[in-house]
Amino acid sequence: MQTLTAGTLAELVGGTLIGDPATIIGPDVVIDSREITNGALFVALPGERVDGHTFVAGALAKGAGAALIRSDRAEEFSSTAGSLVTVTDVVAALGRLGRFVVDEAAEGGLQVVGITGSMGKTSTKDLLSRILTDRAPTVSPVNSFNNEIGVPLTATRIGSDTGYLVSEMGARGLGHIALLCELTPPAVGVVLNVAHAHLGGFGSQDRIAEAKGELVAALPADGIAVLNADDPRVRAMTDRGPARVLLFADGQRPGFEPGFPFLGAVWATDVTPDRWGRHTFTLATEVATISHRATVRLTVPGRHQVINAVAAAAAGVALGLAPEQIAASLDGAGLDSRWRMELTERADGTVIVNDAYNANPEAVHAALDTVAEMARTNNRRMGVVLADMLELGEAAAEDHREVGVRLAARSVDWAVLLGDHGDDVASGAHRGGLSGAAMAVVHDKQEAVQAVLARIRPGDVVLIKGSRGMALETVAEQLTREDPA
């Protein structure tokens, strides 16, 4: 953000200033005291495990210009040197600050893109950011900063020269995406899919679709909704708001219903994988009288990354970028965020595919299909380390059993299953024909590593996949070493 005085900051967030109103704050806004820079605003977020107020004094001592704290905690810092801005709700105050930064930048031409969906948000965000950064300075979330804290915090990184803000929007329930759209109002909204992710918090996929559609409903009449024509629940969002619609798809050109303001379509054809599951495809664009075709080669493995790349391309088209420029930016593209189909080949020929960032049934099925194809194409054995898919509600046991069936159908040579639902996955795999001797159900990550070491052979292709809360990246990182022990 642009620097501002402590007095102005307090006024913007509806707080009370304790300190010198002329103190210069910014440009950085941080929630981690280890990231303090001179003049930064330290936001003391309350948390279940760590309370940011514990680090206020240290942040000010390191050079923070001010700390944003809860009003009922102000007495604790009466003898602390430095400026404090006290508010009733720190998260809401951060949201107001983020919205101010966006509104100020919008006067200079900033364009905001919102992205939501049950899976693929972060990969699409990375690919779109690559496209946009080639045109103008672009701000996008670090990893998956996609909630009421991460969205405005990302917005505070906007500078005077920022041309684009990519806002990744997640939801834990109805109304969440609507709130995020108030914090960073989008002109372009991308909806990727409606899957089983977080089903436990919603109850049904229809409720998930209702929540994701809040992004479309928030778009202005001159905005553009970029919708996945391959997902019926997403395509049905065309009437959720007044915005025009641009469709994207994988495999063939989506058709348009007459009488609706469709701008056109972007899709992939001629999709071809290499031996490690990295795909080349023809990116096709038809908007108004403009038709364009270009070859795009992705460097991240996974068939599902093609639709993410097409979605990113469609967002670029919606923002007015030329199709040939978009294709050039995507060609050779990888991902900036970690633990998404990261492929590491050890000296002994073993290939570790670290896809540990998150998991839901559709994403696990896609990852299994991708790695099975890698193993088949390269005549390698396939191993998997699977941990629980969280937040699935009443469907959790059956969803895990279905993953087991898919695992067996992909002729997996061995599997290590971690978590409360490891037995469910094993049950499904056994039902699908995988022998019990090929599987190990374990209870912690170190036990998982030992179980892998008992089964792995040089040259194996190993998928590592689980929900974020299972933190399987630590297992992946240990196994990528030549001596995992």
Secondary structure in CASP SS format (residue, H / E / C, confidence):
PFRMAT SS
TARGET T0000
AUTHOR 0000-0000-0000
METHOD secondary structure of the structure
MODEL  1
M C 1.00
Q C 1.00
T C 1.00
L E 1.00
T E 1.00
A H 1.00
G H 1.00
T H 1.00
L H 1.00
A H 1.00
E H 1.00
L H 1.00
V H 1.00
G C 1.00
G C 1.00
T E 1.00
L E 1.00
I E 1.00
G C 1.00
D C 1.00
P C 1.00
A C 1.00
T C 1.00
I E 1.00
I E 1.00
G C 1.00
P C 1.00
D C 1.00
V E 1.00
V E 1.00
I C 1.00
D C 1.00
S H 1.00
R H 1.00
E H 1.00
I C 1.00
T C 1.00
N C 1.00
G C 1.00
A C 1.00
L E 1.00
F E 1.00
V E 1.00
A C 1.00
L C 1.00
P C 1.00
G C 1.00
E C 1.00
R C 1.00
V C 1.00
D C 1.00
G H 1.00
H H 1.00
T H 1.00
F H 1.00
V H 1.00
A H 1.00
G H 1.00
A H 1.00
L H 1.00
A H 1.00
K C 1.00
G C 1.00
A C 1.00
G C 1.00
A E 1.00
A E 1.00
L E 1.00
I E 1.00
R E 1.00
S H 1.00
D H 1.00
R H 1.00
A H 1.00
E H 1.00
E H 1.00
F H 1.00
S C 1.00
S C 1.00
T C 1.00
A C 1.00
G C 1.00
S E 1.00
L E 1.00
V E 1.00
T E 1.00
V E 1.00
T C 1.00
D C 1.00
V H 1.00
V H 1.00
A H 1.00
A H 1.00
L H 1.00
G H 1.00
R H 1.00
L H 1.00
G H 1.00
R H 1.00
F H 1.00
V H 1.00
V H 1.00
D H 1.00
E H 1.00
A H 1.00
A H 1.00
E C 1.00
G C 1.00
G C 1.00
L C 1.00
Q E 1.00
V E 1.00
V E 1.00
G E 1.00
I E 1.00
T E 1.00
G C 1.00
S C 1.00
M C 1.00
G C 1.00
K H 1.00
T H 1.00
S H 1.00
T H 1.00
K H 1.00
D H 1.00
L H 1.00
L H 1.00
S H 1.00
R H 1.00
I H 1.00
L H 1.00
T H 1.00
D C 1.00
R C 1.00
A C 1.00
P C 1.00
T E 1.00
V E 1.00
S C 1.00
P C 1.00
V C 1.00
N C 1.00
S C 1.00
F C 1.00
N C 1.00
N C 1.00
E C 1.00
I C 1.00
G H 1.00
V H 1.00
P H 1.00
L H 1.00
T H 1.00
A H 1.00
T C 1.00
R C 1.00
I C 1.00
G C 1.00
S C 1.00
D C 1.00
T C 1.00
G C 1.00
Y E 1.00
L E 1.00
V E 1.00
S E 1.00
E E 1.00
M C 1.00
G C 1.00
A C 1.00
R C 1.00
G C 1.00
L C 1.00
G C 1.00
H H 1.00
I H 1.00
A H 1.00
L H 1.00
L H 1.00
C H 1.00
E H 1.00
L H 1.00
T C 1.00
P C 1.00
P C 1.00
A C 1.00
V E 1.00
G E 1.00
V E 1.00
V E 1.00
L C 1.00
N C 1.00
V C 1.00
A C 1.00
H C 1.00
A C 1.00
H C 1.00
L H 1.00
G H 1.00
G H 1.00
F H 1.00
G C 1.00
S C 1.00
Q H 1.00
D H 1.00
R H 1.00
I H 1.00
A H 1.00
E H 1.00
A H 1.00
K H 1.00
G C 1.00
E H 1.00
L H 1.00
V H 1.00
A H 1.00
A H 1.00
L C 1.00
P C 1.00
A C 1.00
D C 1.00
G C 1.00
I E 1.00
A E 1.00
V E 1.00
L E 1.00
N E 1.00
A C 1.00
D C 1.00
D C 1.00
P H 1.00
R H 1.00
V H 1.00
R H 1.00
A H 1.00
M H 1.00
T H 1.00
D H 1.00
R C 1.00
G C 1.00
P C 1.00
A C 1.00
R E 1.00
V E 1.00
L E 1.00
L E 1.00
F E 1.00
A E 1.00
D E 1.00
G C 1.00
Q C 1.00
R C 1.00
P C 1.00
G C 1.00
F C 1.00
E C 1.00
P C 1.00
G C 1.00
F C 1.00
P C 1.00
F E 1.00
L E 1.00
G E 1.00
A E 1.00
V E 1.00
W E 1.00
A E 1.00
T E 1.00
D E 1.00
V E 1.00
T E 1.00
P E 1.00
D C 1.00
R C 1.00
W C 1.00
G C 1.00
R E 1.00
H E 1.00
T E 1.00
F E 1.00
T E 1.00
L E 1.00
A E 1.00
T E 1.00
E E 1.00
V E 1.00
A C 1.00
T C 1.00
I E 1.00
S E 1.00
H E 1.00
R E 1.00
A E 1.00
T E 1.00
V E 1.00
R E 1.00
L E 1.00
T E 1.00
V E 1.00
P E 1.00
G C 1.00
R C 1.00
H H 1.00
Q H 1.00
V H 1.00
I H 1.00
N H 1.00
A H 1.00
V H 1.00
A H 1.00
A H 1.00
A H 1.00
A H 1.00
A H 1.00
G H 1.00
V H 1.00
A H 1.00
L C 1.00
G C 1.00
L C 1.00
A C 1.00
P H 1.00
E H 1.00
Q H 1.00
I H 1.00
A H 1.00
A H 1.00
S H 1.00
L H 1.00
D C 1.00
G C 1.00
A E 1.00
G C 1.00
L C 1.00
D C 1.00
S C 1.00
R C 1.00
W C 1.00
R C 1.00
M C 1.00
E E 1.00
L E 1.00
T E 1.00
E E 1.00
R C 1.00
A C 1.00
D C 1.00
G C 1.00
T C 1.00
V E 1.00
I E 1.00
V E 1.00
N E 1.00
D E 1.00
A C 1.00
Y C 1.00
N C 1.00
A C 1.00
N C 1.00
P H 1.00
E H 1.00
A H 1.00
V H 1.00
H H 1.00
A H 1.00
A H 1.00
L H 1.00
D H 1.00
T H 1.00
V H 1.00
A H 1.00
E H 1.00
M H 1.00
A H 1.00
R H 1.00
T H 1.00
N C 1.00
N C 1.00
R C 1.00
R C 1.00
M E 1.00
G E 1.00
V E 1.00
V E 1.00
L E 1.00
A E 1.00
D C 1.00
M C 1.00
L C 1.00
E C 1.00
L C 1.00
G H 1.00
E H 1.00
A H 1.00
A H 1.00
A H 1.00
E H 1.00
D H 1.00
H H 1.00
R H 1.00
E H 1.00
V H 1.00
G H 1.00
V H 1.00
R H 1.00
L H 1.00
A H 1.00
A H 1.00
R C 1.00
S C 1.00
V C 1.00
D C 1.00
W E 1.00
A E 1.00
V E 1.00
L E 1.00
L E 1.00
G C 1.00
D C 1.00
H C 1.00
G H 1.00
D H 1.00
D H 1.00
V H 1.00
A H 1.00
S H 1.00
G H 1.00
A H 1.00
H H 1.00
R H 1.00
G C 1.00
G C 1.00
L C 1.00
S C 1.00
G H 1.00
A H 1.00
A H 1.00
M E 1.00
A E 1.00
V E 1.00
V E 1.00
H C 1.00
D C 1.00
K H 1.00
Q H 1.00
E H 1.00
A H 1.00
V H 1.00
Q H 1.00
A H 1.00
V H 1.00
L H 1.00
A C 1.00
R C 1.00
I C 1.00
R C 1.00
P C 1.00
G C 1.00
D C 1.00
V E 1.00
V E 1.00
L E 1.00
I E 1.00
K E 1.00
G C 1.00
S C 1.00
R H 1.00
G H 1.00
M H 1.00
A C 1.00
L C 1.00
E H 1.00
T H 1.00
V H 1.00
A H 1.00
E H 1.00
Q H 1.00
L H 1.00
T H 1.00
R C 1.00
E C 1.00
D C 1.00
P C 1.00
A C 1.00
END
